[in-house]
């Protein structure tokens, strides 16, 4: 109960409403006035005529809830501001990372436009399903080969059928005829779709073929296979409906050859590998190819004789020579080594011959391995044989100094032909450089001291003055010779 001389502050309902509204909008904590002597303010009066009385416990609880309510309104706004600040920091971090790696952030509007411009793959038709083994398909004969039919399956591509299944009975279908068979191979590994009939008519047919192929592997006998497609590394082959693989190196002796021409052909194969109960079969034709190639080469080489000069065509140029095909011997190829192309030892091969050029070659040798050795320079006269006659040892000639080196001077005897005077032969006195005695462009009389046909070198000496032609003398140990004093110190 309050004393008469103490007034307790009161608040009207309008004041409470104004305070609550301002608290919610300004995001500030509500102010609660505390009366003297620690008493709490009373609850709002229900009517203007309500007497002023001491606060009751329910009124105090109401004031406390009002303050809590105001705090609750302020907390979400603070959390939102904190979230916005965190999002901005993360956005700045992403932009710095993209700028560091050389990328640029796309605005949201541009990203949305790009997303809308891209076609929706879900609206496209799904890819066609693969063929199922045993599925019956319909098509028309597109091509009739020697051992196979090429079937056009509308909307799905080409398939192949082994004509040996007809067993020679009746006539083969013609181009354009309708054809029905079942899928034996779906072509999932790169080959054509393989069709068959007999394989599915007899349930024991597959086991019989596997026994036959395994026996061929053990006894090293041959099997007949149909090439159904070119796949990675070689050919896909079917042996009476049983799938096998033939490496490219075992179907062609030349690496990198085009294998597409083998599709639809039947060959004899040796079974190189039979594993996994017939699921891993490797075939080979290498032995047949090598034997056939050797017979053909021996027959071609028999048309050539060693020492004969025959026409040839340059097929390829390599660092160590050229390969030449001989039309007279079934275009068998032989090698002209780099040393047998020209009489000039330091000439570039591509400066002498071109690919496709027709040249004359001489058959030098046919070795035990069947290799053919040819020579081009043997069909041409050696210019150094004529030079050797003209510039015999001991003959006197006129020349011109073309260049001086530390070891001697080069003398031009005629255009394209030079000889060397060694430093020690230029003077009877000791000199340090050829330029001490002769100058470039100076004419000089020389005597041929040596002639090396193999290495294409001519050794010269300065000719003695006053003697036009020195008579040749035989020099031998303990042999007397005539000399003349050319000078003295």
C-alpha positions in Angstrom: 0.0 0.0 0.0 1.4 3.4 -1.0 1.8 6.4 1.3 -0.2 9.5 0.6 2.8 11.7 0.0 4.3 9.5 -2.7 3.0 9.6 -6.2 3.4 6.6 -8.5 3.9 7.5 -12.3 1.2 6.1 -14.5 1.0 5.5 -18.2 -2.0 5.6 -20.5 -2.8 3.0 -23.1 -2.0 5.5 -25.8 1.5 6.1 -24.4 2.2 2.3 -24.3 1.1 1.9 -27.9 3.4 4.8 -29.0 6.3 3.4 -27.1 5.8 -0.1 -28.6 5.6 1.3 -32.2 8.7 3.4 -31.8 10.5 0.4 -30.4 9.7 -1.8 -33.4 10.6 0.8 -36.0 13.8 2.2 -34.5 15.2 -1.1 -33.6 16.0 0.3 -30.1 15.5 -1.3 -26.7 12.3 -0.2 -24.8 12.8 2.1 -21.9 11.0 1.1 -18.7 10.8 3.7 -15.9 11.6 2.6 -12.4 9.6 4.3 -9.6 11.3 5.2 -6.4 11.8 2.7 -3.6 12.3 -0.1 -6.3 8.6 -0.5 -7.1 7.5 -1.4 -10.6 5.1 0.6 -12.7 1.5 -0.5 -12.7 -0.2 -2.1 -15.8 -2.2 0.3 -18.0 -5.6 1.2 -16.6 -8.6 -0.5 -18.1 -10.5 2.8 -18.1 -9.6 6.5 -17.5 -11.5 6.4 -14.2 -9.3 3.6 -12.7 -7.7 4.7 -9.4 -4.0 4.7 -9.0 -2.9 1.7 -7.1 0.2 -0.2 -6.3 1.5 -2.6 -9.1 0.3 -6.1 -8.8 2.4 -9.1 -9.7 0.4 -9.7 -13.0 1.1 -6.2 -14.0 4.8 -6.6 -13.4 4.9 -9.8 -15.5 3.1 -7.9 -18.2 5.7 -5.2 -18.3 8.5 -7.8 -18.4 6.8 -9.6 -21.4 6.5 -6.2 -23.2 10.3 -5.7 -22.8 11.0 -9.2 -24.0 8.8 -8.7 -26.9 10.6 -5.6 -28.0 14.0 -7.4 -27.7 12.7 -10.1 -29.9 11.8 -7.6 -32.6 15.3 -6.1 -32.5 17.2 -9.4 -32.7 16.2 -10.5 -36.3 17.2 -7.2 -37.8 20.7 -7.5 -36.1 21.1 -11.1 -37.4 20.1 -9.9 -40.9 22.7 -7.2 -40.9 25.3 -9.6 -39.7 24.3 -12.1 -42.5 24.4 -9.4 -45.1 27.9 -8.4 -44.0 29.1 -12.0 -44.0 27.6 -12.5 -47.5 29.3 -9.4 -48.8 32.7 -10.6 -47.4 32.3 -14.0 -49.1 31.3 -12.3 -52.4 34.4 -10.1 -52.3 36.5 -13.2 -51.5 35.1 -15.1 -54.5 35.7 -12.1 -56.8 39.3 -11.8 -55.6 39.8 -15.5 -56.3 38.4 -15.3 -59.8 40.4 -12.2 -60.6 43.6 -14.0 -59.4 42.9 -17.0 -61.7 42.0 -14.8 -64.7 38.2 -15.4 -64.6 35.5 -12.8 -64.5 32.3 -13.1 -62.6 29.2 -13.1 -64.7 26.2 -11.0 -63.5 23.2 -12.9 -62.4 21.1 -11.5 -65.3 23.7 -12.7 -67.8 23.9 -16.1 -66.2 20.2 -16.4 -66.4 20.2 -15.4 -70.1 22.9 -18.0 -70.9 21.0 -20.7 -69.0 17.9 -19.9 -71.0 19.7 -19.8 -74.3 21.2 -23.3 -73.8 19.1 -26.1 -75.2 17.5 -28.4 -72.7 18.9 -31.8 -73.3 16.0 -33.4 -71.5 13.7 -32.3 -74.4 15.9 -34.1 -77.0 15.2 -37.6 -78.2 17.2 -40.1 -76.2 20.0 -42.0 -78.1 19.0 -45.1 -79.8 19.3 -48.3 -77.8 22.0 -50.7 -78.7 21.1 -53.9 -80.5 20.3 -56.9 -78.4 21.9 -60.2 -79.1 19.3 -62.5 -80.6 17.1 -59.5 -81.7 15.5 -60.1 -85.0 16.0 -57.2 -87.4 14.8 -56.4 -90.9 16.7 -54.7 -93.7 17.6 -54.6 -97.3 20.6 -56.0 -99.1 22.9 -53.0 -99.9 25.9 -54.8 -101.3 26.8 -58.4 -102.3 30.5 -59.2 -101.7 32.3 -62.5 -102.4 31.8 -63.9 -98.9 29.3 -61.5 -97.2 26.2 -59.4 -97.6 26.1 -55.8 -96.5 22.6 -55.2 -95.0 21.1 -51.7 -94.6 19.0 -51.5 -91.4 16.8 -48.4 -91.8 17.7 -45.8 -89.2 20.4 -47.9 -87.6 23.2 -48.3 -90.0 24.8 -51.2 -91.9 25.2 -54.9 -90.8 27.1 -57.8 -92.3 26.0 -61.4 -92.9 28.3 -64.4 -93.7 27.1 -66.0 -96.9 28.7 -69.3 -96.0 25.6 -69.9 -93.9 23.7 -70.6 -97.1 25.9 -73.6 -97.7 25.9 -73.2 -101.5 22.2 -73.9 -101.6 20.1 -71.7 -103.8 21.0 -68.2 -105.1 22.2 -65.3 -103.0 19.8 -62.4 -102.4 20.2 -59.5 -104.8 20.7 -55.8 -104.0 17.5 -54.3 -102.8 16.0 -57.6 -101.5 14.5 -57.7 -98.0 16.5 -59.6 -95.5 15.7 -60.9 -92.0 18.2 -62.3 -89.5 19.1 -62.1 -85.8 21.8 -60.0 -84.2 25.0 -62.0 -83.4 27.3 -59.0 -82.7 26.0 -55.6 -81.7 29.0 -53.6 -83.1 29.7 -52.0 -79.8 33.4 -52.3 -80.2 33.7 -50.5 -83.5 32.9 -53.2 -86.1 29.7 -53.7 -88.1 26.6 -55.3 -86.7 26.9 -59.0 -87.3 23.8 -61.0 -88.3 23.4 -64.7 -88.3 20.8 -67.5 -88.6 22.4 -70.9 -88.2 24.0 -69.8 -84.9 20.6 -69.5 -83.2 18.9 -72.5 -84.9 21.2 -75.0 -83.1 21.7 -74.5 -79.3 24.9 -76.6 -79.4 26.3 -74.7 -82.4 28.5 -72.3 -80.3 30.0 -75.1 -78.2 30.9 -77.1 -81.4 32.7 -74.0 -82.9 34.6 -73.4 -79.7 35.9 -77.0 -79.7 36.9 -76.6 -83.3 38.8 -73.4 -82.7 40.5 -74.7 -79.5 41.6 -77.8 -81.4 43.1 -75.6 -84.2 45.0 -73.7 -81.5 46.4 -76.8 -80.0 47.4 -78.5 -83.3 48.5 -75.2 -85.0 46.1 -75.6 -87.9 44.2 -72.9 -89.7 40.6 -71.6 -89.4 38.5 -69.7 -91.8 37.3 -66.3 -90.6 35.3 -63.4 -91.9 36.5 -59.8 -91.3 33.5 -57.9 -90.0 35.1 -54.5 -89.1 38.1 -52.4 -88.3 38.5 -51.8 -84.6 41.2 -50.3 -82.4 44.5 -52.1 -83.0 43.3 -54.4 -85.8 40.4 -56.3 -87.2 37.3 -57.9 -85.8 36.9 -61.4 -87.2 34.1 -64.0 -86.8 34.9 -67.7 -87.1 31.6 -69.5 -87.8 29.9 -67.0 -85.5 32.6 -66.9 -82.8 34.2 -63.5 -82.3 38.0 -63.1 -82.5 40.6 -60.4 -82.9 43.4 -60.1 -85.4 46.1 -57.4 -84.6 47.0 -55.0 -87.5 50.6 -56.2 -87.5 49.4 -59.7 -88.2 47.2 -58.8 -91.2 49.6 -56.4 -93.0 53.3 -56.4 -93.2 53.5 -52.7 -93.8 52.7 -50.7 -90.7 50.0 -48.0 -91.0 48.3 -49.6 -93.9 44.5 -49.0 -94.5 42.6 -52.0 -93.1 39.1 -51.0 -94.3 39.6 -52.9 -97.6 39.6 -56.2 -95.6 35.9 -55.8 -94.4 33.8 -58.6 -95.9 36.8 -60.7 -96.9 37.5 -64.3 -95.8 41.0 -65.4 -94.9 42.8 -68.3 -93.4 44.1 -67.6 -89.9 46.3 -69.3 -87.3 45.0 -69.2 -83.8 47.6 -67.5 -81.7 45.7 -67.5 -78.5 42.6 -69.2 -77.1 41.7 -68.2 -73.5 38.7 -67.6 -71.2 36.7 -70.5 -72.7 36.6 -68.9 -76.1 36.0 -65.3 -75.1 39.6 -64.2 -75.8 40.7 -65.5 -79.3 43.6 -63.9 -81.2 44.2 -64.7 -84.9 47.2 -64.1 -87.2 48.0 -64.2 -90.9 51.6 -63.1 -90.5 53.2 -66.4 -91.3 51.2 -66.7 -94.5 52.0 -63.1 -95.5 55.7 -63.5 -95.0 55.9 -66.8 -96.9 53.9 -65.3 -99.7 56.0 -62.2 -99.8 59.2 -64.2 -99.9 58.0 -66.3 -102.8 57.0 -63.2 -104.7 60.3 -61.5 -104.0 62.3 -64.5 -105.0 60.5 -64.6 -108.3 61.1 -60.9 -108.9 64.8 -61.1 -108.0 65.2 -63.9 -110.4 64.5 -61.4 -113.2 67.6 -59.4 -112.3 71.3 -60.1 -112.7 74.2 -58.6 -110.8 76.0 -56.0 -112.9 73.0 -55.2 -115.0 71.9 -51.5 -115.5 68.2 -51.1 -115.3 65.7 -48.2 -115.1 64.2 -47.4 -111.7 61.8 -44.9 -110.0 62.7 -43.2 -106.8 60.1 -44.1 -104.2 61.5 -42.6 -101.0 64.4 -40.6 -99.7 66.0 -41.3 -96.3 69.1 -40.1 -94.5 71.1 -43.2 -95.5 70.1 -43.4 -99.2 67.1 -43.8 -101.5 64.7 -46.6 -102.3 64.2 -47.3 -106.0 61.5 -49.5 -107.5 62.5 -51.6 -110.5 59.5 -51.9 -113.0 61.2 -54.8 -114.9 61.2 -56.9 -111.7 57.5 -56.4 -110.5 58.4 -53.0 -108.9 60.6 -54.7 -106.4 62.5 -52.1 -104.3 66.2 -51.9 -103.7 68.4 -49.5 -101.8 70.9 -47.1 -103.3 73.2 -46.2 -100.4 74.2 -42.5 -99.9 77.8 -43.3 -100.9 76.5 -44.8 -104.2 74.4 -41.8 -105.3 77.0 -39.4 -106.6 80.7 -39.2 -107.2 80.8 -36.1 -105.0 81.2 -37.3 -101.4 79.6 -34.3 -99.7 76.6 -33.7 -101.9 73.0 -33.5 -100.5 70.8 -36.4 -101.6 67.8 -34.2 -102.3 69.9 -32.0 -104.5 70.6 -35.0 -106.8 67.3 -36.9 -107.0 63.6 -36.2 -106.4 60.8 -38.6 -105.5 59.1 -40.0 -108.6 62.2 -39.3 -110.8 63.2 -42.0 -113.2 67.0 -42.9 -113.0 69.4 -45.5 -114.1 70.8 -47.9 -111.5 73.2 -50.8 -111.5 72.5 -54.0 -109.7 75.5 -54.3 -107.3 74.5 -57.2 -105.0 71.6 -59.5 -104.0 72.3 -60.9 -100.5 71.1 -64.0 -98.8 68.2 -62.2 -97.1 66.8 -61.1 -100.5 67.9 -57.5 -100.1 68.7 -55.7 -103.4 71.7 -53.3 -103.4 71.9 -50.7 -106.2 74.2 -47.9 -107.3 73.5 -44.8 -109.3 77.0 -43.4 -109.6 78.2 -46.6 -111.2 76.1 -45.7 -114.2 77.8 -42.3 -114.6 81.4 -41.6 -115.6 83.7 -40.5 -112.8 84.9 -37.0 -113.6 87.9 -37.6 -111.4 89.2 -40.3 -113.7 89.5 -37.7 -116.5 91.0 -35.2 -114.0 93.6 -37.8 -112.9 94.8 -38.1 -116.5 95.1 -34.3 -117.0 96.6 -33.6 -113.5 99.0 -36.5 -113.2 101.6 -36.4 -110.5 104.6 -34.3 -111.6 102.8 -32.2 -114.1 103.1 -28.4 -114.1 100.0 -26.1 -114.1 99.0 -22.5 -113.5 96.6 -21.7 -110.8 95.2 -18.9 -108.6 95.3 -18.6 -104.8 91.6 -18.6 -103.7 92.0 -18.6 -99.9 94.7 -18.8 -97.2 94.3 -21.0 -94.1 96.5 -21.6 -91.2 97.6 -24.9 -92.6 98.2 -23.8 -96.2 96.8 -22.2 -99.4 94.1 -23.5 -101.8 94.8 -23.1 -105.4 92.1 -23.1 -108.2 93.4 -25.2 -111.1 90.1 -24.8 -113.1 86.5 -23.8 -112.2 85.3 -26.2 -109.5 88.7 -27.9 -109.0 91.2 -26.9 -106.3 94.4 -28.3 -104.9 96.2 -27.5 -101.6 99.8 -26.3 -101.0 100.7 -27.1 -97.4 102.3 -24.4 -95.3 105.6 -26.2 -95.0 105.8 -26.5 -98.9 105.2 -22.8 -99.5 108.7 -21.7 -98.7 112.1 -23.0 -97.8 112.2 -20.6 -94.9 110.0 -21.1 -91.8 106.9 -19.0 -92.0 104.0 -18.4 -89.6 101.2 -17.9 -92.2 100.7 -18.5 -95.9 99.9 -14.7 -96.3 103.6 -14.1 -95.6 104.4 -15.6 -99.0 101.3 -15.4 -101.2 98.2 -13.3 -101.4 94.6 -14.3 -102.3 94.0 -13.8 -106.0 97.7 -14.2 -106.9 98.6 -16.4 -109.8 101.1 -19.1 -109.2 102.8 -22.0 -111.0 102.4 -25.3 -109.2 103.4 -28.9 -109.6 101.1 -31.8 -108.7 102.7 -33.7 -105.8 99.9 -36.2 -105.0 96.4 -37.2 -106.4 93.9 -39.0 -104.1 90.9 -40.3 -106.2 89.1 -41.8 -103.2 89.1 -38.7 -101.0 89.0 -36.2 -104.0 92.2 -34.4 -102.9 95.1 -32.9 -105.0 98.4 -32.0 -103.3 100.5 -29.2 -104.9 104.0 -27.7 -104.6 105.2 -24.3 -105.8 106.9 -24.9 -109.2 110.7 -24.1 -109.3 111.4 -20.9 -111.1 113.0 -21.2 -114.5 112.0 -24.8 -115.1 109.0 -25.3 -117.3 108.7 -29.0 -117.0 110.7 -31.0 -114.5 111.6 -34.5 -115.7 110.1 -37.2 -113.6 112.5 -39.4 -111.6 112.0 -42.6 -109.7 112.6 -42.1 -106.0 113.6 -45.1 -104.0 115.8 -45.9 -101.0 119.5 -45.8 -101.8 118.7 -44.6 -105.3 120.6 -41.7 -106.8 118.6 -38.7 -108.1 119.4 -35.5 -109.8 118.7 -32.3 -107.8 119.1 -28.6 -108.4 119.8 -26.0 -105.7 116.8 -23.6 -105.6 118.2 -21.3 -103.0 120.3 -21.0 -99.8 120.6 -18.9 -96.7 
